[in-house]
Amino acid sequence: MPAELLRSIAASRDVVVNLQRAMVAIPAVGPDNGGHGERAKADFMLGWLAEHGITDVEEFRAPDRRVPCGHRPSIKAVVPGKDASRTLWVISHLDVVPPGDPTLWTGDPFEMVLDGEAMVGRGVEDNHQGVVASLLVAKGLVELGITPPVNYGVLLVADEENGSKYGLDWLLKNHPELFGGNDLYIIPDFGIPSSEMVEVAEKSMLWLKITLSGKQCHASSPEEGVNTLVASAAFILRLTKLHDRFPAVNELFKPANSTFQPTKKEANVENVNTIPGRDVFYIDCRVLPQYDLDDVLEAVYEMGREICQSYGVTAQYDLVQKEQAAPATPKDAPVVRRVLRAVKEVYGGTPRPMGVGGGTVAAYLRRAGLDAVVWATWTPNAHQPNERSLIKNNIGDAQVIARALFDQQD
């Protein structure tokens, strides 16, 4: 591991602050959230890469008529290594979520300010911190004339915040030549303050809308109606039995079991003295990857048939989201071992492979048979007002990436 590269990264405070300030000022919000996409931020990034001597750069444009330029840009930048057949990729995203209620911010969400050693502004953590960390390594390699043992690749993708249809998913489908089976993939897009979580697996996710229909009537004459609120209450309680139907545990995850939680309830009637004839509620299921979501759905339908028979209602089911978990990255995969060792060297603690309760962008790589980890050192406060990123975490994460790049133990 070249000590001069670590020193260069450690001395990059001004680079971090200036780069974050420039990126925050470019609101790369996708069209699903009312924005114009990532074109302006991509132009800035292309200029920054050229200014710092990073010349092996290519842009990819996913067609999207909803944005003014007609496409969603992603950028690949590579610093060639001694072994050109293999690349360590750091994949971050250019887009950010909208700021939300502006009254909850202490200032302009798109004007980065310093609060001690914290940078505040929309996107500073999600995912500018990952972008900055990846660029600090590339900048240091080029400025110091260091050739890494393998190619070092930076991939800045569009559309992560709205499903990656025009970002990483599109790249995997349309440019599979970018992604080598022997490459290493690090996605610095989620983490915990201690840096100890190296995400290698995720639960399947199922969001289901359930509508029960009965007969509305006056509350003084309940025999003339069919009360869907009573039926919904019984159905919600019955759904808690899903934990018994799918009882497995996996200590990679916290909680270690599958979860089945009723969440949203839509309004039914406006007045107290009316028995509702229609009720709508939702359930959020986070299911361990060994279970098939179709089996979970069939269990829900079975419970629903019992409720309908007992309470005289009818049920309609609408899938809001259904995402079967991708295969897990093996805990002993080279990229996992490299990141665990690098985190230990930079941050200390006890880094370990872990699973998360929802989908990550790594799923697209894993479904393609590519081993990937999601890791970063986050507060975390992504998507919140007054989003913050610590300067030291931008620098520390860059040093972890650098150490993983030069790790030759696998």
C-alpha positions, -999 to 999 in steps of 0.1 A, spaced: 0 0 0 17 32 -11 19 54 20 20 86 -1 -15 78 -15 -29 76 20 -11 108 29 -25 125 -2 -61 115 7 -56 125 44 -46 160 32 -77 165 10 -100 184 33 -103 214 9 -109 191 -20 -137 174 -1 -154 206 9 -151 223 -25 -163 192 -43 -193 187 -20 -202 224 -23 -202 223 -61 -222 191 -62 -248 203 -37 -254 234 -59 -266 212 -88 -299 196 -78 -298 164 -98 -334 153 -90 -350 127 -113 -382 133 -132 -401 109 -110 -396 135 -83 -403 166 -105 -367 173 -115 -346 175 -147 -323 146 -141 -285 144 -138 -273 162 -170 -259 193 -153 -242 173 -126 -227 149 -151 -213 179 -171 -196 191 -139 -182 157 -132 -168 153 -167 -151 187 -163 -137 178 -129 -123 145 -142 -106 162 -171 -92 189 -149 -75 163 -127 -60 143 -155 -83 114 -155 -86 107 -192 -100 72 -196 -136 84 -194 -168 74 -211 -204 85 -209 -234 64 -213 -269 78 -221 -301 60 -212 -329 74 -233 -356 92 -212 -380 116 -229 -391 130 -195 -360 151 -190 -350 181 -212 -319 165 -226 -337 133 -235 -314 110 -216 -300 100 -182 -262 101 -181 -239 77 -163 -201 81 -164 -173 55 -163 -137 66 -154 -108 42 -152 -72 45 -139 -54 16 -156 -37 -10 -135 -9 -35 -139 -34 -63 -144 -58 -48 -170 -80 -79 -169 -95 -70 -136 -111 -39 -121 -121 -27 -87 -152 -7 -92 -166 20 -69 -202 26 -79 -220 58 -67 -250 77 -79 -254 112 -92 -291 118 -84 -305 130 -51 -339 131 -35 -359 163 -33 -353 184 -1 -389 179 11 -404 206 34 -381 236 31 -392 249 65 -375 220 82 -341 231 68 -320 257 86 -309 271 52 -311 265 14 -309 227 9 -289 233 -23 -263 256 -7 -238 235 12 -227 250 46 -202 239 71 -213 232 107 -180 225 124 -166 194 106 -199 185 91 -211 195 57 -249 202 55 -269 201 22 -290 178 1 -270 149 -11 -239 153 10 -242 118 24 -264 101 -1 -245 98 -23 -220 126 -26 -198 111 1 -194 80 -20 -187 100 -51 -161 121 -33 -144 91 -17 -140 74 -51 -127 105 -68 -101 112 -40 -85 78 -48 -85 84 -86 -71 119 -81 -43 106 -58 -33 78 -82 -30 101 -112 -13 130 -94 13 107 -78 18 86 -109 9 54 -91 -2 24 -111 -26 2 -90 -23 -36 -91 -56 -38 -110 -77 -12 -128 -94 13 -106 -129 21 -119 -153 49 -109 -188 45 -120 -212 74 -115 -247 63 -123 -281 79 -128 -315 71 -113 -306 52 -82 -332 70 -61 -361 58 -83 -351 22 -91 -321 24 -114 -341 17 -146 -320 44 -163 -289 38 -142 -271 6 -131 -299 -17 -143 -298 -1 -177 -260 -3 -179 -260 -40 -170 -286 -47 -197 -271 -25 -224 -234 -25 -217 -226 -59 -200 -191 -56 -213 -183 -32 -185 -188 -58 -158 -162 -85 -155 -170 -117 -136 -137 -114 -118 -141 -77 -110 -146 -63 -75 -176 -41 -67 -179 -17 -39 -211 5 -35 -206 32 -8 -243 39 -5 -252 28 30 -235 23 64 -234 29 101 -214 54 121 -188 28 133 -182 16 96 -186 -20 108 -215 -30 86 -204 -46 53 -237 -54 36 -237 -87 16 -274 -97 16 -309 -83 17 -344 -95 25 -371 -98 -1 -396 -70 0 -434 -72 -5 -458 -43 -1 -494 -52 -5 -526 -31 -7 -556 -49 7 -591 -36 0 -621 -51 18 -656 -44 5 -689 -48 24 -720 -27 28 -722 8 42 -751 16 65 -762 37 95 -745 28 127 -778 24 145 -788 -4 122 -756 -26 119 -777 -56 108 -783 -38 75 -747 -35 65 -714 -54 65 -687 -36 86 -654 -36 67 -636 -20 96 -643 -49 119 -632 -73 91 -600 -53 85 -592 -54 122 -596 -92 122 -576 -95 90 -547 -74 104 -546 -95 136 -546 -127 115 -517 -114 94 -495 -115 125 -496 -153 122 -474 -150 91 -445 -150 116 -455 -185 125 -457 -196 89 -423 -183 80 -403 -187 113 -367 -190 100 -339 -168 114 -307 -156 99 -282 -139 121 -268 -119 92 -299 -97 96 -312 -75 123 -339 -84 131 -329 -120 123 -365 -130 113 -389 -121 86 -412 -92 94 -448 -87 85 -461 -53 95 -494 -37 88 -487 0 82 -508 25 62 -546 27 67 -567 48 43 -596 68 55 -630 52 52 -661 72 63 -661 108 74 -686 107 102 -689 86 134 -724 73 128 -717 55 96 -706 19 93 -680 17 66 -685 -5 35 -649 -2 22 -616 -3 40 -581 -2 26 -549 -10 45 -514 -20 36 -488 -45 48 -450 -43 46 -432 -76 45 -395 -80 47 -388 -117 41 -357 -138 45 -343 -147 11 -349 -185 15 -386 -179 12 -404 -174 -21 -427 -143 -20 -453 -162 -40 -456 -185 -10 -461 -155 13 -488 -141 -10 -506 -175 -10 -505 -175 28 -521 -140 28 -547 -150 3 -556 -181 24 -561 -159 55 -581 -135 34 -605 -163 23 -611 -172 59 -618 -135 68 -642 -131 38 -661 -162 48 -663 -152 84 -673 -116 80 -691 -115 47 -667 -92 29 -648 -95 -4 -611 -88 -8 -590 -73 -35 -552 -74 -35 -529 -50 -53 -491 -54 -54 -474 -21 -45 -439 -36 -46 -426 -72 -50 -389 -77 -50 -375 -112 -45 -341 -109 -29 -310 -113 -51 -285 -141 -41 -263 -130 -13 -226 -122 -18 -207 -150 -1 -191 -139 32 -158 -152 20 -159 -135 -14 -126 -116 -23 -144 -82 -22 -159 -89 12 -125 -99 27 -108 -69 12 -133 -44 25 -134 -60 60 -96 -58 62 -95 -23 49 -122 -10 73 -104 -27 102 -71 -9 92 -87 26 88 -115 26 114 -108 -2 138 -137 -19 154 -151 -53 144 -164 -50 108 -186 -79 98 -208 -91 69 -244 -82 75 -278 -82 58 -303 -54 55 -341 -53 55 -347 -38 21 -334 -37 -15 -301 -21 -25 -286 -12 -59 -262 -41 -53 -291 -65 -61 -287 -58 -99 -251 -69 -97 -258 -99 -76 -286 -111 -100 -260 -109 -128 -237 -132 -108 -214 -105 -96 -202 -102 -60 -208 -68 -45 -208 -52 -11 -226 -21 1 -206 -2 26 -199 34 38 -194 53 71 -227 71 75 -243 91 103 -268 80 88 -293 108 79 -299 103 42 -332 119 28 -336 139 60 -337 177 63 -303 192 72 -286 161 57 -250 159 70 -217 143 61 -186 144 82 -154 155 64 -135 128 81 -158 101 68 -153 113 32 -115 110 38 -117 78 58 -139 60 33 -114 70 5 -86 54 25 -106 22 29 -112 21 -9 -75 27 -15 -65 -1 9 -90 -25 -7 -75 -16 -41 -40 -25 -31 -49 -55 -10 -33 -85 -27 -42 -112 -1 -69 -129 -22 
